[in-house]
């Protein structure tokens, strides 16, 4: 590998943590909304 290729790979690797953190945050927000909706529907009495 050339030094330019190594630099490109290292930049790509260093970009992963923020992407992973952002994706995980969005996933957990959506999951929380779904769980909240399920909890609210379970709290309503069935008539």
C-alpha angles and dihedrals in degrees: 000000000000122000089252092056091048090051091050092050092048091051091051092049092049091052093058102077095060091045092050093047092049093048092047091050092052091046093050091048092052091044090051092051091050092048091047091051091049091049092049092049090049091052095056113092118242112236 
